[in-house]
Amino acid sequence: MREISHGIHPAILSEAGLGPALKTLARRSAVPVALELNLGSRLDEHLEAAAYYVASEALTNAAKHAQASVVDMRVDGRDGGLTLSIRDDGIGGADPRRGSGIIGLKDRVEALGGTISVLSPSGRGTTLHVEFPDQHRE
């Protein structure tokens, strides 16, 4: 987490890619993570970094604020674009207007042409759905 807060992504992300980096992130999470990865070849490095950052922030929020017991994370990047769906079973009630975390995620996702939606009904967990358009790795 310290590396991310300083804008440095972990070596495993740069060296091995998004899949292995997310597996490591899930293993280190304070909240158990059910991880489903459907990734093809390496994606654009900026896309991988943004996806990693979103996943990391979602897991941090689930542990710090949501009182979650499990996080379900599904990642699909087989067709050039990338979709992340991250859902926790916590208390819900996340409000993008009340904190900078979700606003920061929105800015990062939109800077790469992506979209993010947050569904967080009180008492029913929080779901982040992120879609990035096709970006070929150079």
C-alpha positions in Angstrom: 0.0 0.0 0.0 2.9 2.4 0.8 4.2 1.9 -2.8 0.9 2.8 -4.3 0.4 5.9 -2.1 3.8 7.2 -3.4 2.8 6.5 -7.0 5.2 3.6 -7.4 3.7 0.4 -8.6 5.0 -2.9 -7.3 7.7 -4.7 -9.2 5.5 -7.7 -9.9 3.1 -5.5 -11.8 5.8 -4.2 -14.1 7.6 -7.5 -14.5 4.8 -10.1 -14.5 1.6 -8.2 -15.3 -1.8 -7.5 -13.9 -2.8 -11.1 -13.2 0.1 -12.0 -10.9 0.0 -8.5 -9.3 -3.7 -8.9 -8.4 -3.1 -12.4 -7.1 -0.5 -11.0 -4.7 -2.8 -8.1 -3.7 -5.6 -10.6 -3.0 -3.3 -12.8 -0.8 -2.2 -9.8 1.2 -5.7 -8.3 1.7 -7.0 -8.0 5.2 -10.4 -9.2 3.8 -10.5 -12.5 2.0 -10.8 -12.2 -1.7 -12.5 -14.5 -4.2 -10.6 -13.6 -7.4 -11.6 -14.6 -10.9 -9.1 -13.6 -13.6 -9.8 -13.9 -17.3 -6.8 -12.2 -18.9 -5.1 -12.7 -22.2 -1.9 -11.1 -23.2 -0.4 -8.1 -21.4 -2.3 -4.9 -21.6 -1.1 -1.3 -21.9 1.1 -0.5 -18.8 -1.1 2.5 -17.9 -4.2 0.4 -18.1 -2.6 -2.3 -15.9 -1.5 0.3 -13.3 -4.9 2.0 -13.2 -6.7 -1.4 -12.8 -4.2 -2.4 -10.0 -4.8 1.0 -8.3 -8.6 0.6 -8.4 -8.4 -3.0 -7.0 -6.1 -1.9 -4.3 -8.3 1.1 -3.3 -11.4 -1.1 -3.3 -9.7 -3.7 -1.0 -8.5 -1.0 1.3 -12.0 0.5 1.5 -13.5 -2.9 2.2 -11.1 -3.4 5.1 -11.2 0.1 6.6 -14.8 1.2 6.1 -17.1 -1.5 4.9 -16.8 -4.1 7.7 -16.8 -6.7 4.9 -16.1 -10.4 5.4 -15.4 -11.1 1.8 -14.7 -9.4 -1.5 -15.5 -10.8 -4.9 -13.2 -9.5 -7.7 -13.7 -10.4 -11.3 -11.3 -9.2 -14.0 -11.8 -9.7 -17.7 -9.2 -8.5 -20.2 -9.4 -11.0 -23.0 -10.6 -8.7 -25.8 -8.1 -5.8 -25.5 -10.3 -3.8 -23.1 -10.6 -4.5 -19.4 -13.5 -4.9 -17.1 -13.3 -5.1 -13.3 -16.2 -5.9 -11.0 -15.4 -5.6 -7.3 -18.1 -6.4 -4.8 -17.9 -6.6 -1.0 -20.5 -7.8 1.4 -20.1 -4.9 3.9 -22.4 -2.2 5.2 -22.7 -0.2 2.0 -23.5 3.4 2.0 -20.3 4.6 0.2 -21.0 8.1 -1.1 -18.6 9.5 -3.8 -19.5 13.0 -2.7 -18.2 12.4 0.9 -14.7 11.3 0.2 -11.8 11.8 -2.2 -11.0 8.1 -2.6 -13.8 7.3 -5.1 -13.3 10.7 -6.8 -9.7 9.8 -7.3 -10.6 6.4 -8.8 -13.1 8.1 -11.1 -10.4 10.6 -12.3 -7.9 7.8 -12.9 -10.3 5.6 -14.8 -11.7 8.5 -16.9 -8.2 9.7 -17.8 -7.8 6.4 -19.8 -11.2 6.7 -21.4 -12.9 4.3 -19.0 -16.1 4.4 -16.9 -16.7 3.6 -13.3 -20.0 3.0 -11.5 -20.5 2.7 -7.7 -23.5 0.9 -6.3 -23.6 1.0 -2.5 -27.0 0.6 -1.0 -27.0 0.9 2.8 -26.7 -2.5 4.4 -26.0 -4.3 1.1 -22.4 -4.0 0.3 -20.6 -2.0 -2.3 -20.0 -2.8 -6.0 -17.5 -1.0 -8.2 -17.8 -1.7 -11.9 -15.0 -0.4 -14.1 -14.7 -0.6 -17.9 -11.7 0.4 -19.9 -11.8 0.5 -23.7 -9.5 -1.5 -25.9 -5.9 -0.2 -25.6 -3.2 -2.1 -27.4 0.1 -2.5 -25.7 3.0 -0.8 -27.5 
